[in-house]
Amino acid sequence: MKVEIQSKKGLRTVLSVIVDKKTIQNKLEERLNELKKEVKLNGFRAGKVPTSVIKSQFGKSIYGEVIDKILRETSAQAIKEKKIKIAGQPKIDLKTFGEGKDLNYVLEIDSLPEITLKSFANYKATDYKIKIEDKIIEDKLKEISSRNKQFEDKKENQKAEKGDQIIFDYSANIDGDKFEGSEGKGVQIELGKDLFLKGFDEQLLDVKKGDIKKVNAVLPNNHPKKELANKKTEFECKILNVKFPKESKIDDDFAKVVGAKDLNDLKRLIEKQVAAQYTQALDSITKKEILDQIEKNHQLALPQNLIDQEVLMMTQTLKKEEKEKHKQNNEKIAKSRIKLGLILNEYGEKNDLNVSDEEIRSEIEKQIKSMPGQEKMVIEYYKKNPSASQSLKGSIYEEKIIKLIKTKIKLETKTIHTKEAEKIILKFNKSMTNSNNLKNTDSSNKNKAKSNKISKK
């Protein structure tokens, strides 16, 4: 094989590759001998079909198969020989080929830029530590207590009030006719929450145990049976019991009921949960500070094919007119992503960073634990989507790189309370919206802190 650089302009290199006809002939004979053992034809014993017969029947397809294999092997070898770091799939242009001839082709390659990493010593960023106020923890405890209410029976002559729990059987009809799902047994509702059917609760105010109460309501517009949607329905309700909410004492016993070791442990869990919400958003702000400095202090030429691929991926769900409208902004964002990705990857390689299978499994386990009741769904998702695991690996790798960079820069640690954190996050998200001004693109909020409003629940 002979490899020559035909031209080199910027990041694009064109190689001329010649594979001599003797090499091709040897490969053809090797493949014919392999097929001789495999092919079964009428009139010949297995493994005894003459090479000439195989060639006459399958010659063209065998030649095509061999040439395809030679192209893959020799193009990879040529790239390795010229020490080119390829960006994307090279293009092959066949010049001359045919049985009894040399194979001559041109390989057009876009290469990755050479990256000279600058020192991070003068970079500055703020690492936020969040302080969760006692009031937030107390409010959260009350919310948990409210969601885990205990109810006690009312006396038989006591009427139901807002906040009470009603247990009832019902029989429903539409214009006097029964329908599928028109019977219900032991239904429990808390008056005032209006979770059963709109306006249903208020009609059960003042009922007592043993009462039979007729309630009129409209079935929801998203009813599973389309023919029943928005139908006016009469419910005859037999009140089995009326209960009042018992005030929950927030103590160690209560904490154990909701899965904690004791009250102090529950408070720690709440603090950790709320802090994690803020930390995720604040960390993305710190990360953006660092990435902006990296991008500003490194100049790179970028292969156009990578830019085109990134834009295509970003805009694949958009209509043609939307793509055209935001073409320049999309290309700008694509360049930024590619540039930062290349620089971070170079830094990761220079520092021998990698992500193990165990780290990926550990991260998936965290996701499973954070989604109680949906464990099977998460597991199935990663089983059926290998690309999801690869994407997760990329995220873990990037976070490891950012973590290492933080140890090299001037990182100011600042402890803040939740109100200050919310102001910082809001200000950041507003600045990102104003700078991007890409409301109609998939990438419009890519760099936003992950929570516009931090829930204290």
N, C-alpha and C positions, 0 to 999 in steps of 0.2 A: 504494500500500500504506500502511495506517495501523497503527502499532504503539503500544500503550499498556501500561504496567505495571499489571496488574490487582491484584496483591498481591505483597508481598515480606516473607518471614519467615525470618530467619536466612540460610541459604545457598540457600533455595528462592525462585525468582522465577517468577511466573505472568504471561505476556504475552498480551494479546489482539491478534490479527492479523486485519485485514480486507483482502482483495484484491478490488478492484471488478470487477464483471461485464464491463466493457469490456476490461480487461486479460486476463481469462480468454478472452473471445471472440476477441481478437487472437491469443492463443496457439493457440486451437483452429484458427483459419483458417490460421495458419502451418503447423501440423501436417498439416492437410488438403491444403494445397498441396504439401507434401513427399511425401505419400502418392500424390498425383495422378500424380507422375512415376514412382512405384515400382510401384503396383498394376497387376496384369494380370487382366482379367476377360473372359470369353467375350463376344464381340459388340462389343468395343471395341478399338481400336488402342492399343498401348502409349503411355502418357502422355496419352491422350485420354478417360479415364474421367471423366465429369462429377462434380463435387464432391458434388452431391446424391445420386448413386448410392453413392459411397464412404461418405457420412454415414449413409445408410439401412442399409447393410450392416455398417458398423464403428463407428457412432456412439458406442455405450456404451463400448466398449473404448478408443476414441480419447480420449473425455472422461476416463476413469479414468487413462489414461496421462498426459494433460496436467495433470490435477489433482495427480497424484503428483509430477510434475516441478516444478510451481509450489510445492507444499508444501516440497520440498527446498530450492529456491532462496530462497523468501521466509523460511523459518525461519532459514536461515543468515544472510540479510541482516538479519533482526530481531535476532538475537543479536549480530551485528557492530555494528549501530546502537546498541544499548544497552550495548555494551562489556562483555559478560559472558564470563568465562572458564568455559566449561562443564566439568562433571565428569560424564562418562558421557553416555549417549544421552538427549536430551530426549524428553518424552512429548507427543504431539499428540492433542488432542481436538477433532474436527470438530463445530462447532455448526450452521452452515447452509451448504449447498452445493447445487448443481444447475444445470443449463443455464439461462442467463438470470438467474441470481442471483449476488449477491456471495458470495465464499468467506469464511466467518468461522470461525476456529479459535483454540483456546487452546493455548499452548505452555508446558509446565511444565518448568522448568530447574533442575537442581542445579548450583550454581556452585562454583568453587574458592575457598578463603578468601584474603583479602588477607594476604600474609606480610610482616611487618616483621622483617628479619634483624637479630639482635643481634650485637654485636662478639664475635669469638672470642679477643680479646687475652688474656683471663684463663683460658682453657682450658689444662689441663695433661694431658700424656700422655707415655708412655715409648716411645721408638723403640728396639727391640732390635737389636743387631748380634751375630751369632753367631760365635764362635771355635771352629773345628773342631780338636780335638786331633790331634796327630801319630799317636797310637795308633789312632784311628778310621780314618785314611787308610791306615795300615799293615795293619790288619785287612781293610779293603776290598780292598787290593791282593792279599792272600792269598786272599780269596774269589774274586776275578777269576781269579787263577792256578789255583785249584782247579777253576773252571768251564771253564778252557781247558787242561785237562791234555793232555800229550803222552804217548803210550804207545810202548814198545819191545817187540819180540818176546822172549818167554821162550825158553829152550832147550827142545828138543822133549821132554825127559824131566822138565821142571819142572812141578809141579802148580800149579793155580790157587789163589790166596789171595784173601781179602777185599780189595777195592780194585783187583784186576786186571780187565782188560777181556777178555771172551770174545767171539769171533766164531764163529757157528755157523749151520748150516742145520737146519731141523726139519721133521718130518712128524708130524702129530697125528691122533688119532682119539678118538671118543666111543663107548665100547662096541664098538670095532672098526670103526666106520664113519667114513669121511671126511666132511668138511663144508666149506662155503665158507670159505676162509681157513685151511685146515688145513696149508698148505705155506708155509714161509718160507725165504728165502735171505739169507745174509750178515747175519744179525741181530747187532747189537752191544749188549752190556749190561755195566755195571760192577757187579761183584759187591759186594753190601752195600747197594746203593741200593734194591733191591726195586721197580724201576719197571716191570718187564715184567708179571709176574703175582705175586700174593702167595705167598711161599714158594718161588718158582722159583729165585731166586739161590742160596740155601743148598744146593740139591741139585746145583749145579754146582761146588761147592768140591771141590778135589783132582783135577779132570779135567785131562787133558793133551791137547796137540795130537794129532788123529787119533782120539781116543776117541769111542765112541758111547755116549751116556748117556740112559737113560730117566728122564723127569721127569714127576711127576704134579702137576697143578694144577687149580684151579677157575676157569672163565671168569667174567669180571666180571658183576655183576648189571645193568650198563648196556650190555651187549653190543648192537651194532647189530641183530643178529638175535635177537629176543626168545626164540625157541625154543632158543637156545644159552646164554642167561643162566644162570649158576650151575651149569653142567654140569661134572662131573668129566671131565677130559681127560688123555690120556696123550700126551706129547711124546717123540719119538725124536730126540735132538739129535746131530748130527755136528759135533764140535768142529774148526773150521777153523784156529783160532789162539788162543793165549793170550798176552796182553801185560801187562807191568807198568808202573805209572805212573812216568814219568820226572820227576824233580824239576825244576820250572821255575825258571829263574833270572830273578828280577824285575829286568830291566835295560832299556836303551833298545830292544833288539831285541824283547823281550817287549811293551813298550808299543806298538811299531809294529804288532805282530800284532793287538792289540786295537783299533787305529784311532787311536792318539795319535801325536804327532810324536816324542816321546821320553818318558823316565820322568818328568821334571819336569812335562811337559805333562799326562801321565796323572794325576799327583798333583793338579794344579790342577783338572782336570776332575772328579775325585772330590770334592775339597773344595767345588767349586761345586755339584755335585749334592746332596751331603748338606746343605750350608748352605741350599739352596733349599727343602728339605723343612721345615727348622726355621723359616725365614723366613716361609714361607706361613702357618704356624700362629701365629707371633708377631705378624705383621702384622694378623691378624684380631683379636687381643687389643687391639692399639693402636687399631685402627679402632673396636672396641666401646667403648673408653674415650672416644673422641671423640664417637661417636654418642649415648652416654648423656648427655653434657653438652649436646649440641645439643637432644635431646628434653626434658631437664629445663628448659632456659632459654628454650624457645619454647612459647607457648600457642596452639593452633589449634583452631577449630571445624572439624569434618570432615563432609563430606556423607555421609549414611547409605547412599546407593546405592553409593558406593565401598567402604565398610566391608563391605556385604553381598556385593559382588562378590569382594572379597579373601578373605572367609571361605569363600565358595563354592569358590574356586580352591584354598584350603588344604585343604579337607575333602572334595573331590570323590571321593576313593577310600575314604572312611570309611563305615561303616554308620550308619544313622539314630540308633541308641542311643549310638554313640560320639560323634556330632556333638552330641547333647543333653548328654551327660556333660561335655564340655569346651567348651560353648558360650561361657561367660564368658571363659575363657582364650583361646579362639580369637579372640574379638572384640577382646580386649586386644592380642593380637599383631598382628591386622589393623590396628588403629588406630595402633600404633607404626610399622608398616611404611609406612603411607600418610603419616603425619605426617613421618617422616624423608625419605621419597621426595619429598614436596612441598618441604620445606625445602632439601634438597640440589639439587633441580632449580632452585629459585629462585636459589640461590647460583651454580649453573652458568650460568644465563642472565645473571645480573648481571655475570659475569666473562667472558662471550662464549666459554664453553667449548663445544666440539663434538667429534664423532668423525668422522673422514674414512673413506671407503671403503678407503683405503690402510691405515689403522690396523687395520681389521677384517681385511683380507687378511693383514696382518702377524701378527696374533694367531692366525689359522687356520693360518698357516705354522708358527708355534711349536708348535701342537698336533700338526701333522703330523710335525714333527721329533722330538717327544717320544714318538711311537708308531711306532717302526720296524716295518715289515712290515704296518702297518694304514693306510698312507697313503691308499689308494683308498677305504677304508671311511669315513675322516674327510671326504674330499672329497665323496663321495656323500651323506653325512649332511647337510652344509650345502647341497648342491644341492637335495635333496628336502625340506628343512625351512627355508623362509625365516624362520620365527619363531625358529629357533635363531640365525641371524645377527643378528636384531633383539635377542634376549636378550643375545648377546655384546656388541653395541653398547652396551646398557644397562650391562653390567658394566664395560666400558672407561670409559664416561662417569662412572660413580660413582667409579671408582678415580682418575680425573683430578681430580674434585672433592675427594676425600679428600686427595690429594697436595697440592693447593693449600691446603687448610685447614691442613695440617701446617706450612706455611710461615708461617702467621699466629698460631699458638699457641705456648705455652711447651712446647717438645718436648725432653725430656731424652733424650739418646742414651746407651744403656747397653750395653756389650759384655759378653756372658756366654758361658760354656762350655756344652756340650751338656747336662750333668747338671742345671745350674741351669735351662736352658731347658725340660727335661722336667718339672721340678717346677712351673714357672710354668704350663706348658700343662695339666698334670694338675689343678692347683688351679683354674684357670679353667674347665675343662670340668666339674669337680665342682660349682662354684658355679652354672654355667648349668643343669645337670641339676636341682639343688635348687630353683632359682628358677622354672624353667619347670614342672617336675613334670608334663610332658605326654608320657608315654612312648608313648601310643597315637595321637598325632597326627603328621601329616607334618611339622609345623613344630617338633617337640620339640627338635631339635638344630640349628636353623637358624643360631643365633648362635655355635655352638661353634667353637673353633679347629679347623681342618680335619684335624688328626691327633691322636688320643688318644695314640698311641705313635708316635714318630718312628723310622722304620727307618734303621739305619746302613748298610744294604746298598746 
